[in-house]
Amino acid sequence: MYLRPSLYNHLEPPPTRSKALEMEEKLAWELRRKGYAVWFN
């Protein structure tokens, strides 16, 4: 298991922790729809 930077390098760093968590969940659901196995908190 490893991170694939090509899947998230296009994202700008979020300004706050709450925005980061929101972005994490959104990206996780997008990747799941594409068939990737993704876990998030």
Jmol script that loads the backbone (N, CA, C; Angstrom):
load data "model"
ATOM      1  N   MET A   1       0.844  -1.152   0.000  1.00  0.00           N
ATOM      2  CA  MET A   1       0.000   0.000   0.000  1.00  0.00           C
ATOM      3  C   MET A   1       0.903   1.232   0.000  1.00  0.00           C
ATOM      4  N   TYR A   2       0.563   2.216  -0.834  1.00  0.00           N
ATOM      5  CA  TYR A   2       1.351   3.438  -0.897  1.00  0.00           C
ATOM      6  C   TYR A   2       0.493   4.576  -1.425  1.00  0.00           C
ATOM      7  N   LEU A   3       0.977   5.789  -1.234  1.00  0.00           N
ATOM      8  CA  LEU A   3       0.287   6.962  -1.764  1.00  0.00           C
ATOM      9  C   LEU A   3       0.687   7.176  -3.212  1.00  0.00           C
ATOM     10  N   ARG A   4      -0.233   7.644  -4.015  1.00  0.00           N
ATOM     11  CA  ARG A   4       0.056   7.935  -5.417  1.00  0.00           C
ATOM     12  C   ARG A   4      -0.046   9.440  -5.619  1.00  0.00           C
ATOM     13  N   PRO A   5       1.077  10.161  -5.557  1.00  0.00           N
ATOM     14  CA  PRO A   5       1.050  11.614  -5.697  1.00  0.00           C
ATOM     15  C   PRO A   5       0.349  12.096  -6.963  1.00  0.00           C
ATOM     16  N   SER A   6       0.367  11.299  -7.999  1.00  0.00           N
ATOM     17  CA  SER A   6      -0.288  11.727  -9.241  1.00  0.00           C
ATOM     18  C   SER A   6      -1.792  11.914  -9.052  1.00  0.00           C
ATOM     19  N   LEU A   7      -2.356  11.343  -7.985  1.00  0.00           N
ATOM     20  CA  LEU A   7      -3.791  11.458  -7.740  1.00  0.00           C
ATOM     21  C   LEU A   7      -4.159  12.707  -6.935  1.00  0.00           C
ATOM     22  N   TYR A   8      -3.160  13.368  -6.336  1.00  0.00           N
ATOM     23  CA  TYR A   8      -3.479  14.538  -5.518  1.00  0.00           C
ATOM     24  C   TYR A   8      -2.541  15.729  -5.714  1.00  0.00           C
ATOM     25  N   ASN A   9      -1.521  15.603  -6.543  1.00  0.00           N
ATOM     26  CA  ASN A   9      -0.573  16.705  -6.743  1.00  0.00           C
ATOM     27  C   ASN A   9      -1.218  17.966  -7.317  1.00  0.00           C
ATOM     28  N   HIS A  10      -2.333  17.830  -7.988  1.00  0.00           N
ATOM     29  CA  HIS A  10      -2.991  18.982  -8.602  1.00  0.00           C
ATOM     30  C   HIS A  10      -3.704  19.867  -7.578  1.00  0.00           C
ATOM     31  N   LEU A  11      -3.833  19.397  -6.345  1.00  0.00           N
ATOM     32  CA  LEU A  11      -4.547  20.142  -5.309  1.00  0.00           C
ATOM     33  C   LEU A  11      -3.633  21.150  -4.620  1.00  0.00           C
ATOM     34  N   GLU A  12      -4.182  22.317  -4.331  1.00  0.00           N
ATOM     35  CA  GLU A  12      -3.456  23.323  -3.556  1.00  0.00           C
ATOM     36  C   GLU A  12      -3.562  22.961  -2.076  1.00  0.00           C
ATOM     37  N   PRO A  13      -2.531  23.251  -1.273  1.00  0.00           N
ATOM     38  CA  PRO A  13      -2.627  22.976   0.164  1.00  0.00           C
ATOM     39  C   PRO A  13      -3.772  23.786   0.787  1.00  0.00           C
ATOM     40  N   PRO A  14      -4.582  23.165   1.609  1.00  0.00           N
ATOM     41  CA  PRO A  14      -5.719  23.865   2.211  1.00  0.00           C
ATOM     42  C   PRO A  14      -5.253  24.844   3.291  1.00  0.00           C
ATOM     43  N   PRO A  15      -5.998  25.935   3.469  1.00  0.00           N
ATOM     44  CA  PRO A  15      -5.605  26.957   4.439  1.00  0.00           C
ATOM     45  C   PRO A  15      -5.887  26.582   5.896  1.00  0.00           C
ATOM     46  N   THR A  16      -6.854  25.699   6.132  1.00  0.00           N
ATOM     47  CA  THR A  16      -7.206  25.326   7.500  1.00  0.00           C
ATOM     48  C   THR A  16      -7.371  23.817   7.607  1.00  0.00           C
ATOM     49  N   ARG A  17      -7.333  23.328   8.838  1.00  0.00           N
ATOM     50  CA  ARG A  17      -7.509  21.892   9.064  1.00  0.00           C
ATOM     51  C   ARG A  17      -8.901  21.442   8.642  1.00  0.00           C
ATOM     52  N   SER A  18      -9.909  22.233   8.960  1.00  0.00           N
ATOM     53  CA  SER A  18     -11.274  21.831   8.600  1.00  0.00           C
ATOM     54  C   SER A  18     -11.438  21.758   7.082  1.00  0.00           C
ATOM     55  N   LYS A  19     -10.818  22.680   6.363  1.00  0.00           N
ATOM     56  CA  LYS A  19     -10.871  22.643   4.898  1.00  0.00           C
ATOM     57  C   LYS A  19     -10.111  21.420   4.369  1.00  0.00           C
ATOM     58  N   ALA A  20      -9.008  21.070   5.030  1.00  0.00           N
ATOM     59  CA  ALA A  20      -8.230  19.891   4.628  1.00  0.00           C
ATOM     60  C   ALA A  20      -9.052  18.617   4.788  1.00  0.00           C
ATOM     61  N   LEU A  21      -9.770  18.509   5.901  1.00  0.00           N
ATOM     62  CA  LEU A  21     -10.600  17.326   6.131  1.00  0.00           C
ATOM     63  C   LEU A  21     -11.732  17.241   5.111  1.00  0.00           C
ATOM     64  N   GLU A  22     -12.290  18.385   4.775  1.00  0.00           N
ATOM     65  CA  GLU A  22     -13.353  18.429   3.762  1.00  0.00           C
ATOM     66  C   GLU A  22     -12.817  17.992   2.401  1.00  0.00           C
ATOM     67  N   MET A  23     -11.636  18.482   2.038  1.00  0.00           N
ATOM     68  CA  MET A  23     -11.019  18.120   0.765  1.00  0.00           C
ATOM     69  C   MET A  23     -10.657  16.634   0.736  1.00  0.00           C
ATOM     70  N   GLU A  24     -10.178  16.110   1.871  1.00  0.00           N
ATOM     71  CA  GLU A  24      -9.823  14.696   1.962  1.00  0.00           C
ATOM     72  C   GLU A  24     -11.027  13.816   1.671  1.00  0.00           C
ATOM     73  N   GLU A  25     -12.145  14.133   2.283  1.00  0.00           N
ATOM     74  CA  GLU A  25     -13.348  13.328   2.081  1.00  0.00           C
ATOM     75  C   GLU A  25     -13.826  13.414   0.630  1.00  0.00           C
ATOM     76  N   LYS A  26     -13.820  14.594   0.072  1.00  0.00           N
ATOM     77  CA  LYS A  26     -14.256  14.774  -1.320  1.00  0.00           C
ATOM     78  C   LYS A  26     -13.373  13.969  -2.276  1.00  0.00           C
ATOM     79  N   LEU A  27     -12.057  14.077  -2.092  1.00  0.00           N
ATOM     80  CA  LEU A  27     -11.135  13.341  -2.958  1.00  0.00           C
ATOM     81  C   LEU A  27     -11.308  11.837  -2.773  1.00  0.00           C
ATOM     82  N   ALA A  28     -11.496  11.394  -1.536  1.00  0.00           N
ATOM     83  CA  ALA A  28     -11.674   9.964  -1.277  1.00  0.00           C
ATOM     84  C   ALA A  28     -12.891   9.424  -2.017  1.00  0.00           C
ATOM     85  N   TRP A  29     -14.009  10.144  -1.964  1.00  0.00           N
ATOM     86  CA  TRP A  29     -15.214   9.678  -2.663  1.00  0.00           C
ATOM     87  C   TRP A  29     -15.008   9.670  -4.173  1.00  0.00           C
ATOM     88  N   GLU A  30     -14.305  10.680  -4.702  1.00  0.00           N
ATOM     89  CA  GLU A  30     -14.026  10.710  -6.148  1.00  0.00           C
ATOM     90  C   GLU A  30     -13.186   9.502  -6.555  1.00  0.00           C
ATOM     91  N   LEU A  31     -12.168   9.193  -5.754  1.00  0.00           N
ATOM     92  CA  LEU A  31     -11.304   8.059  -6.079  1.00  0.00           C
ATOM     93  C   LEU A  31     -12.030   6.731  -5.929  1.00  0.00           C
ATOM     94  N   ARG A  32     -12.899   6.619  -4.941  1.00  0.00           N
ATOM     95  CA  ARG A  32     -13.698   5.395  -4.790  1.00  0.00           C
ATOM     96  C   ARG A  32     -14.578   5.166  -6.012  1.00  0.00           C
ATOM     97  N   ARG A  33     -15.176   6.240  -6.520  1.00  0.00           N
ATOM     98  CA  ARG A  33     -16.017   6.111  -7.716  1.00  0.00           C
ATOM     99  C   ARG A  33     -15.208   5.627  -8.917  1.00  0.00           C
ATOM    100  N   LYS A  34     -13.914   5.943  -8.915  1.00  0.00           N
ATOM    101  CA  LYS A  34     -13.048   5.505 -10.006  1.00  0.00           C
ATOM    102  C   LYS A  34     -12.495   4.098  -9.793  1.00  0.00           C
ATOM    103  N   GLY A  35     -12.830   3.489  -8.656  1.00  0.00           N
ATOM    104  CA  GLY A  35     -12.424   2.110  -8.415  1.00  0.00           C
ATOM    105  C   GLY A  35     -11.237   1.917  -7.492  1.00  0.00           C
ATOM    106  N   TYR A  36     -10.728   3.005  -6.914  1.00  0.00           N
ATOM    107  CA  TYR A  36      -9.623   2.884  -5.967  1.00  0.00           C
ATOM    108  C   TYR A  36     -10.147   2.514  -4.587  1.00  0.00           C
ATOM    109  N   ALA A  37      -9.346   1.764  -3.834  1.00  0.00           N
ATOM    110  CA  ALA A  37      -9.678   1.468  -2.436  1.00  0.00           C
ATOM    111  C   ALA A  37      -9.130   2.607  -1.598  1.00  0.00           C
ATOM    112  N   VAL A  38     -10.012   3.336  -0.944  1.00  0.00           N
ATOM    113  CA  VAL A  38      -9.622   4.533  -0.198  1.00  0.00           C
ATOM    114  C   VAL A  38     -10.258   4.512   1.176  1.00  0.00           C
ATOM    115  N   TRP A  39      -9.469   4.855   2.206  1.00  0.00           N
ATOM    116  CA  TRP A  39      -9.976   4.992   3.572  1.00  0.00           C
ATOM    117  C   TRP A  39      -9.684   6.410   4.031  1.00  0.00           C
ATOM    118  N   PHE A  40     -10.592   6.960   4.806  1.00  0.00           N
ATOM    119  CA  PHE A  40     -10.378   8.296   5.385  1.00  0.00           C
ATOM    120  C   PHE A  40     -11.118   8.367   6.695  1.00  0.00           C
ATOM    121  N   ASN A  41     -10.763   9.360   7.502  1.00  0.00           N
ATOM    122  CA  ASN A  41     -11.398   9.540   8.820  1.00  0.00           C
ATOM    123  C   ASN A  41     -12.543  10.506   8.719  1.00  0.00           C
TER     124      ASN A  41
END
end "model"
wireframe off; spacefill off
backbone 0.3
color backbone group
